[in-house]
Amino acid sequence: MDRRKVFAVIALMAIFGLAFNYYTQHYQGGEIYEAANHAFGLLTRGFNVTITVETVDGETVRGTLLSVQGSSIKIVSNGKVLSIGGPSATKEDLRAKLIKIDYHGKVYVYELPPHLGTMGEIIDNITVDAYSERFSGIIYIEGDISPIKLGMLKYRADYLSYGSVTINQVSSNGAVISTNMVPVEFLKEYLGDYRVYMYGILYVNSEERNLPLKLVEVRA
């Protein structure tokens, strides 16, 4: 083949390759890890993190960050847990071309002193204008509470949010549970009618300090 034709073919292949790369810009391995680590760092500090994913298939999916394992990100979208990987992922539900991370405000960490009363009333008194409120501490529950109801709370906290519930004791007289970063709306939903004694730490992701409690830390 004529040498000039060979050079022409090579040049055309190079131009096509550049055009292909330009139109398929996406996160490579290290960038996926960076996005995942950044998002998870925000989540562990108490921020409510929203993830928007543009997939290689042209789909846009938005959800709340749940957890991160390596470069795999899990979100909750419309009540369903979805996993996100890179553009060549095979095990995840979504193959990401672009990942956008959104969060707002600061995290105000308060000391929640002992409160005695119905869970619903306690939560109502500490609920403010915020992106999220999470509670870590001990809750003593009075009365006969079903292990199934506690199990439902634990499942919701452990698998549908960045949080966890440990069931320390259950008897006919009541129960004792430990919580870690559990959204307060979950506590109200499952324990709202029960008389409780609780204390611990409250994480409020909001634009300003808006609770008259002892402030332990502000996270920006």
N, C-alpha and C positions, 0 to 999 in steps of 0.2 A: 504494500500500500504506500502511496506517495506520502513522504514525511510531512508535508504540509497538511494533508488530510488527517493524519494521526494527531497532529497538534490541535487541529480544529475540533476533532472529536473530544479530545481531553479537555479543551477549553469549554466546550458545551456542557460536558459532564460536571465540571467545576462550578459553572454558573448555575446549573440545575440544582446542584447540591447546596449552594449558598441560598438559593431561593427556597428550597425545601426547609432548611434549618430556620430561615427567617419566619416562615409561616407556621412552624410548629414549635414555637418557643415554649419551653416548659421547665419546671424545676428538675434539676438533676439530683442525684443521690444526696450530696452534701446539703443542698438547699432544702430538700424535704426534711432532713434531720434538723436543720436550723429552724424551719417553720414550726416543726413539732415541739422542739425544745422551748422555743420562745412562748408558744401558746400554753404549754404545760406549766412553765414557770409562772405565768400570770394566774393560771387556775389555782395552783397550790398556794398562792399568796392571797386568794380570796376573791379575785375578780370574776365577774360573769363574762365569759369569753364566747363570742359568736364567730363561727367559721363559715365562710362562703367558699364553695368549691366550684371551679369551672373544670369540667371533665374533658378528656380527650374526645369524647363523643358529642361535645357541644351542649351538655346539660349543665344547668346551674342549680346547686343544692345548698341550702342554708340550714344551719342547726347550731345547737349549743354544745360546746366542747364537753366531752365526758371524761376521756382519758387518752393517754399516749403510751404506746409500746414500741420502742425503737423509732422507726420512721412511719409507723402506722398510727393514724389518728382516728379516734372514735368520737362520733357526735350523736346527739339525739335530735332527730328531725321528724316532726309530726308524730311523736310518740314512738318512733322506731329507731333502734340503734344501728348506725351505719359506720363501716370502717372505710378509711381513706388511705390509699397508697399512692405511690408515684405513677408516672405514665405507663410503666410496663408492669404494674402490679398484677398478680394472678390470684391472690387469696382475698384481697379486700373487695368491698362492694363497689367502691368508686375509684377510678384512675384519674388522678388530679393533673391537670395542666397548669392550674393556678390555684393557690390557696390564699385567701384574704382573712386576716385576723382583726377582729374589732373588739374593743373594750373601752370602758368609759370611767371617769371619775377617779376616786381613790378608795382604798379599803380602810375603814375605821374599825380598829379592834378594841372592843369594849369588854370590861369585866362585868359579867352579869351576876349580881349578888343573889343570894337565895330568894326564890319566889315560891309562894304557896298559894294554890288556887286551881281553878280549872285551866287546862292547857289552852283552851280557846281564848279565855280572857287574858291570860299572860301574853300569848302571842299577839293579840290585838293591841295590847299596851306597848309593845316594843316594835310594832310594825310601822315603818316610816317610808317616805318616798325614796326608794332605792332600786338599784338594778338587781340586787340579790341580798339576802340575809341568811347567814348560816350559823348554826349553833354547835359548839363542842362542849360536852360536859356530862354531868350525871343527872338522870331523871328517875325519881322514885314515883311509881304509879300506884295509886290506892284503889283497892277493889279487885274484883274478879275480872281479869282481862284475858281474852282468848289468845293462846299461843299463835293461832292463825293470824290474828290481827297484827301481832308483833312481827310475825314472819312477813306479812305483806309490807309493813313499814321497812323492815330490814332489806327486803328485795328492792323496794323503790329507792332507798338510799344507796345501797351497795352497787346496783346495776343500772340505775337510770339517772344517777347524779354522781358528782365527785364528792362522795361522802361515805360514811359507814355507820352501822349500828351494831353494837355488841349486846346480846341479851345475857345479863349477868345472873338473873334469878327470876323465876316465875313460880307463884304459889296461888292458893285460893284467896289470899289476902292482898295480893298485888304483885308488882314486878319491879325490877331494877334494871335499867339499861344505861349503857354508855354511848354517847354519840360523838362523831368526829365530822365536822363540816357538813352537817345535815341541813338542807334548806328548811327554814322554819315553817313554811307552808305544808311540808310533809308531816311535821309534828302536829299541826293543827288538824290536818285531814284525818289522821289515824288515831290521835289521842285527844282531840278537841273536847270531848265530853268528860274526860277523866280528871279527877282531882290529883294534882301532882305537886311534888317538891323538887325544884330543879335549880342548878347553879352551874356556872362555867364561863365560857368565852363566846362572845357574839361578834361575828365578822359581817360588817355592813359595807357593801360596795355602793357608794353614793357620791353625789357631787359635793356634799358638804357634811360637816358634823351635825347630826340632827337628833341625837339622843342624849338625855341628861344622865349618862352613866360615866363611870370612871374610864378614861381613855388610856389604853395600854400602849397603843402604837398606831401610827398612820403609815400606810403603804401606798406609794405612788408608782 
